[in-house]
Amino acid sequence: MMIAAIVLFFFGMSVISLVLSALSLIFAIVEFLLYKKMLDPFFPKKTSHNVVAVRKPKGEVKRRIIFSGHSDSANEWRFTYYGGSKLLVGILLGLVLNIWAIAAGHGFSIAEDGALNILRYVFLAWIPILFVALFFENKKRPVMGANDNLTGCFISMAVVKYMQHHDIRFENTEVWVVLTGSEEAGLRGAKAFCKAHKDELGDVETVFVGLDTIRDYDFMAIYSRDLTGTVKNDESACALVKEAAKQNGLDMPYKSVFFGATDAAARYYHTRLDTADNLDIKTIEAVLGVALETAFLFDEKGLSN
């Protein structure tokens, strides 16, 4: 739609161009920032699955902790593989600037017609960027997803496997493992799980620990807010995980996901390089220790203390 908007703007059809630009911006905000299902009617329906396991306590359920990873992987991001995060960010920045520029261009008056004509040609320079962005995803090459996010699934399962192996069952704390599908398709699996279990999980104090891309030891962190800033994680839950890390000799800082500052800067992220031989056992072992400690601390103290 942005390519069409530029062409229409160049030939003076500014009203239609503005409408297309506005729709592009709305789609970006609603789908990417708010994770709403606005464009779902334009996609074929497919069936995904969540896998859920519950380790019951000995007595009455008074607390609940959920460990989760997503079991699906992504199609390859071409530009991450060929150019790393800098190329990826450059393309995304080009898209954002283009939408803004066309919207701003409609604010010129007739007296500024000369500047408007210049803008028409400037916008043409963005067409190659927009055209390249059409091939952002390689639908013929789904990646293995060993790091993103077999690691999160493995650690989540390993928590209850450890408890079973050592015959550990909490007195009043229920431990769940939730492996979600369709995370790469807009968090659909997690949303479906929350919708299906909202009433069931509202009975006692419940904390959710999401684990994703456990790969880079020096960059391990507790993400206290999401990429878009629309969700702020519970401070007590974050503090619980931070204390668990401390008990394991790790100083894990609070961070927010952002391109270039996390695993997204690595070339294996959403590429064919995310294979089993690219796993980092040291990091997986460290985070498994943190996850286990989190479960034991939560059983002992909960969040209220």
N, C-alpha and C positions, 0 to 999 in steps of 0.2 A: 504493500500500500504506500510505503514511503517513496519507492521508485516512481510509482504512478503519480504521487503528489508532486514530486520534483518536475516531472515532465509537464504536468498540467499547469504548474506554477510558471514554468518557462514560457508556455504559450498563452498566459494571461488568464487561465481559468482558476483564479485564486480562491474562489469560494469552495469549489469542490476539493481543491488541494488542501485547504484548511480543514475541511471535514475529515479527509483521509488522515491528515496529520494528527488531528484530535483523537480519532478512533485508535490510531497506533499508540498514542500516549495512554489512553484509557486501558487498552488491552495490556500494555506493559505494567501499569500500576496494579490493575485488578488481578492479573495472573501471577506476576512475578513478585510484587510487593505484598499483596494480600492473600495470595494462594487461593483465590476463588475459582469456581468452575465455569467461568464465563464462556469459554470457547469449546467446552466439552461436546456440544451438539455437532461440531464440525469434524469430530474424530470418530473412527469406528469403535464400537464397544468391545472391550476385552475383559476376561475374567482374571483376577489376581487373587492371591491367597495370603492370609496371615497365619502364622503358626504360634500357638499359645500353649505354655506349660505352666502349671501351678504347683508349688511345693507347700503343702498345708502345714500349719503349725500344730504343736501337740494339743494346745487348748483353744480357747476362743480367739478369733481374729480381732486384734486391737490395732494392728498396724499392717501396712502393706508396702512393699517396695517392688518396683518393676524395672527390670533391666531389658534394654531393647537395642536391636540393630536392624538394619533393613536388608532383606535377602535378595533384592534385585540389583542389577548393575545397569550402567548407562550404555548408550551407543557412543562411539568414540567422538570426542570433540576434536575435529581436524586441526584447529589452530593451536590448541594446547600442545598437541603432539609435534606439529611442525615448527611452532614458534614460541612455545611456552606461554606463561601468563602475560608477558608484556604485549604480545600480539593479540591475545584474547581481550585484554583490557582496552587496547587501542581500538579494536573493532567495536566493542560495546560503547566506548566513549564517542566514537564517530556516529553511532546510531543515535545516542542521546543528543549530541550537539546538532545533528541534522533536524531532529524533531523540533528542538528549541528554535533553531534558526528559521525554519519555515514559518513557525508560529509568529516569531518576531517580525519576519518580513512582511506580514500582513498589516503591521502597524504603520508602515510608511504611507505618507499622504501623497497626493498627486504631485505636489510641489517637490517631492523628493524622488521623482520618477527616475532620475539618473542613477541614484543609489539603488533603486529597486531593480533596474536593469542589470546593474553590476551583480546584485545578489542572485539574479536568475542564473547567471553564468557560474557564480561561485557554487551554487547548489548542485550544478551538473557534476562538479568534481566529486561529490559524495556518492554518485551512482555506482562507481566501481566498488566502494566500500560496502554499500548495501547489497550489491549483487553477490559479492564474496560471502556476505553474511548468510545468504540463502543456503550455502553449503557448509554451514557451521557444524552440523551433525552428520556423521557418516552412518546412515541407517543400515548399511550392509556389513558393519563391523561392530557388533556388540562386544564390549570388553569383558574380560574374565571377572574383574571386580574383587580380586583377592584381598586388596586393602580396603577398597570402598565397595561393599562393606562386609565381606566375610569376617574381617577382624572383629567388628562389633557384634556380629552374630555368635562367633566362637566364644568371645569373652562372656557374653550374656549366658550362654549355655554352660560354660565352664563353672560359673558361680554355683549353679544348682548341682552340677555334676560333682563338684568338690564336696558340697554338703552331703550328697548321697553317699559318696565314696567313704566319707569319714563319719557317716551315720549322725549327721547334725540336723536337727529339726528344731527351729526356734519355738519358744513357749507360746508366744502370741503374735508373732510376725509372719505374715504370708509373703512368700517370694514368688514373683511371676517372671517368666521369660516371654517376651513378645517379639517375634521376628516378623516385620512388616513387609508387605509387597508394595510395589508401585511408588516407592519414595522418589525415584527419579522422574516420575510422571506427576509431580506436584503433591507429594506427601499423601497420596490417595489412600494407601494402606493404613497409615497412622490415623488419618481422619476417620476412616471407616471403623477402626477399632474404638476410638474415643466415642463415636456416635453410638456404637452397639453396646458399649459397657459403661456409659456415663452414669446411669443410675446405680449399677452394681458396684462401681468403684467409689461411690461417694459416701459409703457408710462409715469408713474409718480413715484415719490419717494415712494418706497415700503419697508416696514420692516416686517420681519417674526419672530414671537415669538413662539417657540416650548415649549410645557409644557409636562413633563413626570415624572411619579412616584412622585406625591406630597404627601409625607408621613411623613418625619422626620423633624420636626420643627427646631431642632438644627443643621441640616445639609443642610438647604436650601441654594442654591447657584445659581449664574449666570455662566453658562458654556461657557467660552470664546473660547474654542477649543474642538474638538471632541476626542474620545478615541484614535484614531490612529494617530492624529496629522496631518492628511491630509487636514483638514478644519479648518480655523481660522475665527471665527465669527466677523462680523463688529464691530469695536471698538465703533463707535457712537451708534449702536444699543444696545450694552452691557451697555454703559454708560447711555442710556435712561432708561433701566430697573433698573439699580442700583439707579438712581435718583428717580424713582418711588417707589422703596423699601424704600429709605431714607424718602420720603414724608409720608410713612406709618409706620415710626419708626423702620425700619428693616435695619440692616447692613448686606447685602448679599454679600459675597466675590466672587471674580472670581475664578473659579475652572476648572479643566479638568476631565472628567470621567476617573476613573481608578479603577480596581477591588480592593476591600478592603477599599476604602476611601470614598465610597458613599453608596447609597442604595443597591448596589450590595453586600455589606457585610451583609445585613439582610437576615434571613432565609426565609422570605416571598417572596423574589425576585424570580420570575419564579417558584414558588412552589404552592402547594395546600393551603398554608396559606394566599395567597393573596385574601382574601375574604372580603365581605362587612363589616363584624364586625371588620375588622382590619384597617378600615379607620381612619384617624386622622382629625377630623373636624377643630381643631385649625389651622392646617397647610393649609388645603384647604381654609379656610376663609382668612388666611393671604395672600396666593398667589393670590386669587381672587382679593383682594384689590390691590395688586401690578399690576396685569394685567389691571384692570380698570384704575389705575393711569397712567400706561404706555400709554393706549389709549388716555387719556385726555392730557397728556404731548406731545405726538406725534402730536395730532391735534393742539395744541397750538404753538409748536416750530419746529416740524419736526426733522430731523437729522442734518441738515446743521448748526443749531445754537448750 
